């Protein structure tokens, strides 16, 4: 019987032998007839659930568990009690079934959804996952079971056992699959199993990426195979380092064997591209909750209905980053290898736990798949005005791409990766991957506020007691990052799609100080500067070098493109021409002299320029042509001093300006030599037109 109360009489209205109600409640005393179950002649009452009643302002509780008590042994209880017979049952009442999702705004992938039983859905999901984890030599997948191996369950887990053709030690064990877990579940897994995982003061999950705190471009390989070799860019300047198919299969087998040896693996089934007609299904199999949560945030999250009908993925990532590759394997130059096989539609990661490899590996995939469909893939930010005018922002690190594309007067479509199709623009991703170093609430309020529960913060340093992050601390790395769902940005446009762009903005942080703050580009100039992908940075003070250093990255993202840069440039020009877009070159760097002499362009001036581009007033301005680069520069922009619009006017030393301008022009020409002999779309005339749009030295 229940302990801890005072013995009281049975209230009137409750007859001996009656059964209590089937729910936990407090009942006002009422005279009611109840079904009688006389236990014996001694007025012993049998209760199998809770019964409560009120009398004289007091609550009476007759029983909690199946038992028998005498009427004079009923005790006082302090309030309503739970309908559970043990702690396991009590804990089971806390949770109910759910599934992760992204707000879709009515967008769903093409194809109907066929209703099936839950058992059939789970069986098909596990069969598909087992097939993904299949060893090529054993021609079968592992035995897989859904659920955390450490959790006790009363109900049977979903299990898939593939047909056995032979028996091995690995074939005898089960691999537990943690499938499309929610952020809360992934937090629990990370905190329980992954050293270096902590909850910060704002609720974000702090993690460590191990020895590698950035991408390893020299360890990235692409399989040279017959279906894609003629489409890809190989040779000097290309990010694509070839490997043969046999070596890929060796690395794939190593990754799959490692993942199958683990007690549990994380599986994410998600989407790329918000355009439902061109959506790509991706599966990410990983060993860490950190990686699973990162991709949960970065890819588009399926609704429960979409997940049921997900089927076979279009592309699969095997992330065995905790396990090194074999240095004796052909093409391996370190213990790290990131391998893409377009024919098999697979990516293998060995020897690096840096999560950004997955994000950019999928971006490389889109740089191949989308152009094959006539869709332009772009490394850019994108926003849209309230009137539907879309702007694309291109720029390398430090140019202000994130800052300028984040505008509270406009809606954010995406911050990094986009597609431009006949339907308009669409974000490839479902999240943002923002730099955290020197982050402040004043400079980047949206990013600051997005670092909350559900966000992954990589390699940050925080106070051991308060768990407050010190964004200025570089103890682990300069490349601290935060990954969060795009809906964490207040003015994000969901779904992340928009009409055809009106303005194309190419950003350059020119530390040489000779490019104008803004100039209007022709189509040929757009292709030239898009292929060049220029910015300039100031070398570190450690080695005493203070002169600017030029940086060129084709298409403003050379590390991720798969085809020749001129392919993307020609597609960009074609779409701009078809849809009437205008391109602008905006310098966010120095004015009045190079770094050390001049000063950084004020952000307020740059914002005024961007505003004038958005509202269309800059199209109506009068223009003059600059020397050598032949750029069209407006005579006036509202809110911007006219003397800085023409760079030579802001330099005191005119000869120094001329010498620096010629120096930068020479750097452009030297960089473009590797593209000069390439026929854009098989048209040598177009190539010559692009070359003529670059700087000309007399």
N, C-alpha and C positions, 0 to 999 in steps of 0.2 A: 504494500500500500504506500501511498504518498506520505513522505515524512516532512516534518518541519512545521506542522500546523497545530491548531488547537482542536481537540475533539468537539464536534458539534452534532446536534441532532439533524436528521434528514428533514429538509423543509417540506412543508405541506405542498401537495401538488406533485410530489414525486413518490410513486408507489414502489414498494419493494419488488425486486425482480424485473423492473423495466430496464430497457436498453438505452444507452445514451445516444445523442445525436451523432451524425457522421461527420460533422465539421467542428472545428474549434471555435467556440463562440461563448459569449456571456448571455444568458437568457433571463428575461424578466419572469418572475414566478407567475405561472399560469396554471389553472386547473385544466389538465389535459388527460385524456385517456391514452395510455401507451401500451404497446404490445407487451404482454407479460411473459416473463420467463422465470418461473418459480424454480429456484435452485434446490431448495429443500424446505423442510417444515420449520426451520429455525430462522426464517427471514433473512437468509444469506442472499445478498444481491450480486448478480453477475454483470460486470461492465467490460466491454471490449474496446471502447473508445472513450474520449473525454466527455464528461457531462458537467456543465456549469449552470448555476442558478443564482439569483440574487434574492436576498431577504434581509430586510432591515439595514439596507445600505452596504451589506457585505457580500462578497463573492464566494461561492462554495464550489470546490472542485472535487468531484467524486472519485475519479480515477484517471491515470495516464496510460497504464498498460493493462492488458488483459489480466484480470485478477478477481478475487472475490473478497468482499469486506462486509462487515456487519454495519447496519445502519448507525449504530452508536460510535462507529470508528471513522466516520467521514470527517475530513480535516479542512481547515481554511487554507486557500491558496491565494497568492498576491495578484494574480491576473490570468489572462488567457495563456494557454500552453500549446506546444506544438503537437502535431499528429505524427510523431515518429517513434519507433520502438527501439532505436539504437542510434549511435552517433553517425554511422555510415549512412543510415537512412535520412537522418537530419541533414547531413552534408549534401546528399543527392537532391534535396529540395531547393538548394541555392541556385542551381543552374538549369537552363533550358536550352534547347537547340537553337542555333542561329548560324548565320554565314556572313563572311565579310562582303562588303559591296561598296562600289563607288556610286554617288548620285548620277544617274544616267540621263536624266532629262528627256526620257522618251526614246533614246537611241538604243537599239539592240542590234546585234549582228544579224546578217541575213540568214534565212533558214528558219523553219518552224521548230517549236519545242514539243517533243513528244512525251506525254506523261508516262512515267514508269514507276514501279514500286521502289521504295527506298533501298530494299535489298538488291534489286537489279542495278540501280544506279551505283551503289557502293561496289558491287562485284565488278562492274565494267570499269570503274575508276581504278580499282586495284589491279585489274588485269592490264590496263594501259600502263600503269606505273611499273608493274613487274616487267612488262615488255621493254620499257625505257631503260630499265636497269639490267637488261639481259646481257650476259657475257657472249661475245661473238664466237668464242671458241666452244662454249658449252651449249650455245643455241637455245638457251632458256633463261628466264628471269628468276629471281629469288622468290621464295615464299614470303609474301608480304601480309601484314596485318595492320589495321588502322588503330592508332591510339598510342598513348604514352606507356612504355613498358613498366614505369614505376608506379602507375596508378592502379589501384584495385578496382575492379568493375564487377558488378553483379550480373550485368547483361553480357552476352557473348560479343566479342569483337568481330568486326568484319574481317574475313580472312580470304586470301586467294592463294591456292596452291597449284602452280602450273604442272602440266604433265612431266613426269620424270623419265628421261631416257638413260640417265646414269646417275650415280650417287656420289657425292663428294661431301667434304665437311661443310663447305659453304652452302650446299643444297639442303642440308639438314636443319639449318637454323632459320628462324623467322627474322625478317627485317621489319621493324615497326615504322610505319609511315605516319608522320604528323602532317596532315594534309590541309593546306589553306587555313592555317591557324589565324586567329585574330591577334591584334597587337597585345591585348592583355595576356593571352595564352603564351605568346612569344616572349613577353617580359618574364613570365614565370620560368620558362625554359632557360632563358639566358641567365637569370639570377641564380638559378639552381645549378646550372651545369657549366657556365662559361666564366672563367676567371677574368676579372677586369670589367665585369658588367655591373653597373650601378644605376640607381634612379637619382637624377639630379633634382635640385630644388624646384624646378619648374615642371617636373614630371617626365622629362625626356629620358631615354635610355642611353647612357654613356657606355661606349664599347671601345675596344682596341682592335686594330686590324693586323696586329702582329708586327713582323719585321718590315713589311712593305707598307708604307704610308701614302703611296701614290701608284699610278699606273706604271707598267713595265713595257714600254713600246718596243724595246729591242728584243723582247722575249715573245712578242706576238707573231704567230705564224698563220698563214692561209694555205690550205691544200691546193696544189697545182693539179687540177683535174679537168677532164675534157668538157664538162658542161659549162664551166665558168671562165676558163683560162683566157679566152679571147676577149672577154668583156672587162677583165680586171686590169688595173694599172700596175705594171711591174717595172723594176729597174730603178734608176737614179731618181731620188726624191720621193719615191713611193713608200707608203707605210706598210705595204704588203710584202712580207718576207715569206718566201715560198717554203713548203715542206711537201714531202710525198705522202700518198695516202696510207702506205704501210706504217710509216712513223706515227701518223695520226691515230691509227688503230691501236698501236702499241700504247700510246698515251691514254686513249680512251679506255682500253682494258685495265690499265693501271688505276685510273680514276674510278671506274665501275667496281673493280674488286675492292678498293678502299671503302667506297660507300656501302657496299654490301657486307663488309666486315663489321660495320658499326651496328650497335643495338638499335639505333633509330636514325632516320633521315627526315629532313624537312622537304616537302614538295609543294611548290606554288604553281598553280595553273592560272595564268592571267593573260591580258591582252596588250597589244601595242597598236597605237593609232586610234584616235577617237572617231575617225571616219568609218562608219559601220560597213561600207562597201569594200574597204581596203584594210580591214582589221586582221592582225596576225595573232595566232594563238601560240603562246610560249609556255614552256614548262621549265621550271628551275628546280633542280635537285641539289640540295646542299646539306652540309653537316652541322651548320651553326644556325642558332636562332637569330643571331645578328644578321646573317645574310638573308634569311627568310623575311625578316621584318623590313630590311632595306628594300628588297624587291617588292614586297607588299606595298610599300609606299611609292616606289618609283614606277611600277607598271600600273595599268588600268585594272581595277579590281572588279571581278565579275559579280553579277547578282547571283542569288541562289539558283534561279532558273537557268541562267547561262552556265553555271558551274555543272549542273546536272547534265546539260547537253554539250559539254565541252568536247568530249571525244578525243581523238588523236591530235597532239599538238603539231603546229607547223614547224616549230624549232625547239630544241632542247638544250639546256645548259647543264653540264655535269661539273659542279663546283666542288672539287676535292682539294681546295687550296691549302689545307693543313698538311697535305702529303706532297712531298717533292717529286719532280720528274726524275727519271733515270739519266744521269749525266752522260752515260755511255750510249744513250740512244742517239741516232743520227739527227742532226740539226740542233741538238740541245747545246746551248752555250752557258747555261746556269741551271740552278735547281728549279727555276720558274719557267713555265711554258703556258701560253694562252693560245689555243689552237681552234681555228674555225674551218669547218668542212661544209661548204655550201651545197655540195651534192648530197651529203647525208643529213644536212640541216641540223648540225650539232656543233656545240662548242664545249671544249674541255679546258678546265682551269686546274693547274697543278702548281704548288709552290708559292702561292700568294693568297693572302686572305683579304686583300684590299677589295672592298665591295664594288668600287667604281669600275673594276674590270668587267663585271656583268653588265652594268648599264651601258658602257661604251661598246662592248661586244655586240649587244643588241642594236645599238645605233649603227655600227658597221654593217650589220645584216640589213637594216632598212636602207642603207646607202646602196645596197645591191638590189634588193627586191623591188623597191619603189620605182627607180628609174626604168627597170625592165617593164613596168606597167605604164610608163609614160608619166610617172608622178615624181616631182622634184623633192628630194629629201634635203633638209636645210639645218645647219647648226646655227640657230638663231633664237632670239627672244621674239615674242609676238604679243601685241595688244590690240584692242579694238575700241574705237570711240563710241559714244552713245548713239551716234548717227550711223554706225556700221562701217566706218572707215578703218581698215586694218593696216597696221604698220609692222614690218619685219625689221629686227635689229640684229646686225652682224657685228661681231667684235671679239678680239682675243682678250685674254686676261688683263685686267687693269684699264680697259677702255671705257668702262661705265655701262656695259650692256645691261646688266641686271638692274642697276640704279635707274637708268633712263627708260627701260621697258616697264618698270614698276611705277605706275602713275595713278594716283588716287582718282583722277578725273576720267580714267579709262579702265576697261576690263582686261584682266590678264588672261590670255589664252594659254600661254606657256612661257617658260624662261630659258629653254635650251634646245629642244629638238622638235622640228615640225615637218609637215608634208604640205605640198602645194599641188592639188589635183584639179580636175575639171569641176569638182564640187566646191572648191575654195581651199582654205587652209585648215589644218587640223594638228593638234598636239599629238606627238607620238607617245608621250608618257602620261602617267597619272600622278606625278609628283614633282618636287623640286629638290635639287641637290646644291645647296648653297654653301659658299665659303663662310667660315666662322671667324677667321683670324681678325682680330681687332674689331669685331662686331660690337655695335653700340645701339641702344634704343633710339638715339637721336638720328643717326645716319640711316639705319635700316630698320624702321619700326615693324614692318611686316614680317621680315625674317626673324627678328627678335621675338615677336609675339607667337610665331609659328613653332618655336622650340618649346613644346609642351608634351603632354602625354601622347604617345604614339610616334613621336619623332626619334630618330636615331642620330646621336651626335658621336662622331668618330674622333678618337684620339685627342679629345679635349682634356684640359687639366681643371680640377675642381677642388674646392675646400673639403678637407676630410670630414669636417663636422657638419657644416651647413649644406654641403653639396652644391654650393653656388659655383658656376663655371667662371673661370678667369679666361676671357677670350683673348687676352693679350699674351698669355703664357704660351711659349713655343717649345716647351720642354720635350714634348713627344715629336711634334712636327709643325711646320708652318702651314701644312695643308690640312687644317682641321675643317670638318664638314658637318652639315646637318641635312638629313634626308627626311622629308615630310610630305604628306599628301597635298595635292594642289588646293584642295578645299580648305586647307588651313590658312590660305591667303584670302582676306575678306572680300576683295573685288575680283576673285577668279570667276571666269565665265564657264559655267557648267551647263551643257557639255562643252568641251574645249575645242570648238570649231568656229569658223568665221567665214565671211565672204572673201572674194579675191582681194589681195593687198592693193592698197592705193599708193603706199610709199615704201621704198626700200632704203634703209638707212645703214650705210657702211661706216662703222666707227673705227677711228685710229687715234691712239694716244701718241702723237708725234713729239717725241722729246727733242727732236732737232729744231722744232719751232718754226718750220717754213711752210707747212700746209695751212691753208685758210681754215677758219672755224667752221665754215660750211661752203659747199659748192655743189652745183647741180651737174649731174653726169648724163652724157649721152649713153645709148645702149652699148656702143663699143667700149666706152670708158668704164661702164658698169662691169662688163665682162673682164676687162683688164684688171681693175682694182679688186674684183671678186676673186679672180684667180690668184692675184698677188697676196691678198690677205695680210696687209701690212699693219704693223704697229712698231713702236720703238720704246725700249725700256732703259732705265738707268742702271748701270752695273752696280754691284754692291760695293760698299766702302771698305770692305776687308782688304781687297787687293789694291786699293787706291785708285781704281779706274773710275773716272767721272764723266767720260764722254758717252753719249747715247749709243746704244747697240740696237741695230735694226733686227726685227723679227718678221719673217714671212711664213705664213701658214696657208696653203692653198685652200680656197673656199672657206676661210676662217675656221678650218677644222681638219687640217691635212692628216692628222693621226687617225681619223675615223673613215675617211672616204675610201671607196673600193675601186671606183672607175677613175679614168683620167680627169683632172680638174676641168678641162675644157668641155667635157661632156655636161657637167653640172652648169657651167657658165652659159653654154648655148641654150640649155633648157630654161635657165633663168631669164635670159634675154627674150626668148620666144614667148614665155608666159607674161612677161612685162609688156611686150608689144601687143599681145592678144587682149590683155585686160587693162591697158592704159595706165600702168604703174610708172611712177617717177622714182629715180634713184638719186640719193644724196650721199656725199662724202663729208662726214662730220669729224673734225679734229677736236678731241677732248684733252689734248696735250698742252704744249707750251706755246707762249706768245711773247713777242718782244725779244726773242733770243733763245738759244738752246738751253737745255738744263744747266743750271749754275749761273746763267746770266738773265734769262727771261723768267717768267712766272707761269704757273699752271693756270690754264683757262678756268675762269670761275664757273662753278657748276650752275649758278643762276643764269649766266649768259647762255650756256649750252641748253638749259631748259627752255629759255626764251626762243632759241633757234628751233628746238624740237616742237614747241607749241606752234610756231609759225609754219612748220612743215605740216603738222596735223590739220590746222585750220585752213590751209590752202593759200594763205596770204603770201607765202614765199614764192609761189608760182607767178605772182603778179609783179614781182620786184624787177628792177632794172639790173642788168648783169654786165660785168666786165671780165675780160679774159686774163688769167695770170700767165707769166712767162714760163717756158719750159714744160710745165705740166699741162698747160692749156685748159685750166679749169675755169668754169663759169661761176663767178663769185658775185653775190648780190651787193648792191651799193649801200643798202640800208636794211636793217632788221630791227623791228621795234624792241626797245629795251636793251640793245647791244651797241656799245660804242662803235661808231663807224670806222675809227682808226685801226681797230684790231681786225676788221673784216679783210683788209688787204695786208697780209703779213709783213711785206717790206716797209709799210708805213709805221709799224710798231718797233722796228729794229733801228737802233741808233747808228750802228755800224753797218752801212749799206753794202760795203764790200764783203764783210763777213756773212751777210745774208746771202749774197749771190754765190759765194763759195760753198756755203752749206747747202743751198738749194741744188747746186750742181752735184754735190757729193751724194745727196739723197737720190737724185735722179739716176746716178750711176749705180747705186745699190739696187734700185728697181730694175734697171736694165740687166744687170748681172743675174739677179734672181730669175728673170723671165727667160733667160737663155734656154733653160731646160724644157720650156714649153714652145719655143719658137718653131720647131720643126714638126709639130704635131698638127695634123689636119682635123679641124673641128668638124665632126660629122662627115669626114671625107672631103671637106671643102677647104682647099688651101687659101682661097680668096678671103674667107671669113677669118682665118688665122692672121693673114696680113692686115685685115681691118682692125683686129684687136691689138696687134703690135703697134699700129699707127696711132692708136688711142693712148699710148703710154707717153712718158716724158721724152722729149726730143732735145738732144744736146747738139748745138751748132758747132 
